[in-house]
């Protein structure tokens, strides 16, 4: 895990052992099944192939991510790809990322009276609250495939209607307290991903925000399914995350167009949880081309390891 940017400290290792012992219901001399520091020191002495090492510091600000940091990540990524025989298999290289969709459209440039005749601002009817957002986890491959969406809705779960009416075939929906991805929902996403990523294994899944998504149980679950989780450089997703780099931009542009059309066709009936899946499906049908996803991977070099040229920010 450390080689993939997901290293564990002494306390986290003891937490994992505690989780395992409780899951297996084993009797131990440890209080609350959690081993102490003496056990940790003995564990490390039994495994000389392991040692406690300081991680390479990754800058906390996007604007300060260095070229050396990016180059180091790609060097390790290339080795990982080679070791897993994935260098020439774009259909097995995937990137997942969650994004939020507002229920209201953004103001844009429209045709209206010249300022010499009308000095006031041109009003914009958003059609819904621009603060209300629904979360979707998308996943695309370097071969150009975009999986059916994985919806994450805020509770409560409705029992009055089918929440996936109008959604793409194969879509999944789950619920959390605030409508954001967490470890429990990410475990469900792994099942969703495994269902749609194809029969050829292993597959690589590039991801970010590991702290809020991943624990040892999920990592082990993914590994058992031959899904290799690999962390992107934190705070550099604008540079090396394919979906963030080249997919969400055109998708959101089309989404706001769909919201505008809904406002015109259904005044007073904004998009909500009931109609959201069908509107996202409409967005997908008018936006998606395999080339968009392929080019997003090429733009980040995550599908081909050639000389990397980055425009670094000051």
N, C-alpha and C positions, 0 to 999 in steps of 0.2 A: 504493500500500500504506500510505503514511503516513497518509492520510486515513481509513483503516479501522482505525487503531490498530496497524498492523504495520510501522512505519517501520524503515528499515535505516540503520546507521551506515557510515562509510567502510570499515571492515574487512569488514563483511558484504557490501557491494557488490563488493569485490574477491574475496571468496569465491565469489559468484555468477558472476562473470566466469570465475574459475578452473574452476568446475563446467561452465560452458558450453564453454570451450575444450577441456577434457578430453573432454567428451561428443562434440564435433565433431571431435576429434583434429586440431586445427589446430596448425601450427608457429608458435611465437611466440618473441620474445627474452626472455620472462619465465621466471624460475626456477620450475620445477615448474608452469608455466602460470599462475602467480599474479602479476598486475600489482602494481607497487609504488606508493609514495606519489606519485611523479612522475606516473605514469599517472592516478592519481585526481585530482590537481590539474588536469591537462590536460583530463580528462573534464568536470570541473565548469566549467572555463572555456569549453568548447565548448557547454555547456548552461546558458545564463544563466537559463532558466526554472526551474532547480533551485537550491536553496541549502541549506546546513546550518542547521537550526533546532532549537531546544530544544523537546522535547516538553512538553506540559502534564503536570505530575506527577499521577499517580493514586495515592491513598493505598494503603498496603500492607495495611491491616486492614479487614475488612468493617465493623467497627463505626465506622470513621472515613470511610467513603465519603460524600461530601457531596452535598446536593441539587443544588448547582451542577454537580458532575461528572456526575451523572445527566442533568440538563437539557441540558448541553452535548453529551453523547452522543446524546440523542434529537434534538437540533437537526440534528446531522450525519447521523444516521440518516434523518431525514425528507427531507433534501435528496437523499441517495443513493437513497432509494425513489422520489422524484419524478423524478430524472434517469433512472432505469431503468424508469419507467412501471410501478411495482409497487404503487402506493398502494391500488388497489382489486382486488388479485389475491391473496387469502389462500391460494389453492392453490399459489402459487409462493413462499411465505414459509415457510422451514423452520428448525428448530433441532435440532442434534445434540448429544448429550452422552453420555458413558460413565458407567456406574455399576456398582458391584460388588454381587453377591448372595452372602450367606453361606450355607453349607451347613447351618447350624443355625438353629433358630428362637429368637426372643427370649422371655424370660420375660414373662408378662402376668398380669392379674388373673383368678383362677379361684375357683370356689366350693369352700370347704373348711371344716374345723372352726373354730369360733370360737377366738380366742386364749385365752379363759378356760379352754378345755378342752385346747388344743394350742398351746403357746407357741413351739415350734420353727418354723423357716421351712418353707413348702410347697416341696417339691423340684420342679424343672423339668427334664425330659429334653429336651435340645435336638434330639436326633436326628442330630446331626452337629456338626462343629467350627465354632464361630462365628468362628474365625480363618481358616478356609479360604474363599476368595472366588473367584468367577469373574466376569470382566468382560464387559459387553455394551454396545455402542454402539447407542443408540436415536435415532430421528429422527422428529419429528412436524411436521406442517404446521398453519398457522393455520386451515385448512379442516377440520381434525379427523382427518386421516389419520395413522396410525402405521405406519411402514415395518416390514417384517420385520427381526428383529434381526440385528446384526453381532456375532458372538461372537469374543472374543479369549481364547484358551486358553494356558496355560503349556505349553512344550515338555516332553516329546516328543509328536509327533503319533502317535496310535494308528493302527495298520494292521489291527487285529483286528476292528474293527467300523466301521460308518458313524457318524461323530460327530454327524450331524444327524438321526438317527432320532427321529421324533416332533416335530421342529421345525416352525415355521410354513413354509409354502411360500414360497420366495424367500429364506430365511435364508442367511447366509454365515458361514463360520468361518475364522479364521486363527490362527497360532501365533507367540508371541514367547517370549523366554527367560524372562521373569517373568510373562507373561500380562497385560501392560499395553499400551496403545496407544502406538505410536511413529510416526515419520515414514513408515516402510515400510508399516505396517499402515494408516495414515491414507490413504496413496495408494490402497491397495486399497479402503478405505471409499469414496473418491470414485467408484470404479467401481461399487460397490454402490449408492451414492446415485443416480448417473446412471441406473442401470437402473430405479430405482423412483420417481423424482421426477416422471415424466410427460413428455410430448413438448413441452409449451409452455415456451419459454425466452425470456429468461433466468430463472433462479431464484436466490433469495437463501438462503444458508445461514449462519445465526447460530451462532457457536461461541465457545468459550473455550479456555484452555490452548494458545494458538497456539505458544508456544515449544517444546512437546514434540511437536506434531503437524505443523507446517508448515515447508516450505522453499520456495525459489523454484521448483523443479521442480514441486511439488505445486500451488502457486499458479497457475503457467502451465498446468498440466494441467487444473485446474478452469476457468480462464478459457476455454480452448479448447473446453470442453464447455458454455460459457455458464452456469457455476455461479459466482455471485458470493459469495466468502467474506467474511464481515463479523464482526469481533471484538466480543464483548460487553465491557462494562467489567470489567476484572479485579477480583476480590474483591467483585463485586456481583451474582453469579449468583443469590443468594437473593432479589434484588429484580427482576431483569430477564430471567433465563433461564427461558423457559416450562416446559421439562421439569423443571427443578429446582424451580420455583415450584408447579406444580400437577399433575404427572404421577407423578413418582417416589414421592411420599408415599403415595397410594392404591395404587400398584402394589406397593410394598414391604409394605404392610399385608396385601395379598392374598397376596403371596409367603410371608410367615411363616405364614399360614393353611395354604397348600399344604404347607409343610415340616412343620407339626404333623400334618396328615392323613397324610403319608407316614410319619411316625414311628409313628402308631397302626396304619396298615395294613401297614407293612413294618418291624417292629422288628428292629434289628440291621442294617438295610440303608439307610444314609444316602444322600442324593442325592450323586452324583458327576458327573464329566465325561460319563459314558455316559448318565445319565438326566436331566441338567440341561436339555437343550433341550426335552424333552417336558414337564417340569415348568414351564418358563418359558412354554411354549405353553398349558398349563393355566391358569397365572396370567393370561395375556393374555385368554383366552376368558372368564374370569369377571370380569375387571376392566375391559376396554376398552369405552368408549363414545366416539363422536366428540366429544360435548359436553365430556368431561373435557379433551381436548386443546385444543379451541376456547377453553374458559374459562381454560386456563392461559396462552394467548396474550393473552386479554383482560385478565387480571390483571396482566400485565407491560406492556400497551399496545404490544406489538411487532407487533400486527396492525392496530391503529388508532391514529392519532396525534391524541389529544384531550388535554385538560388532564390533566397527570400529578399524581396525589396520592400521596405516599409517606409512610409512617410511618417517620421517621428514628430511628435508635438514638442514644442519648446517647454 
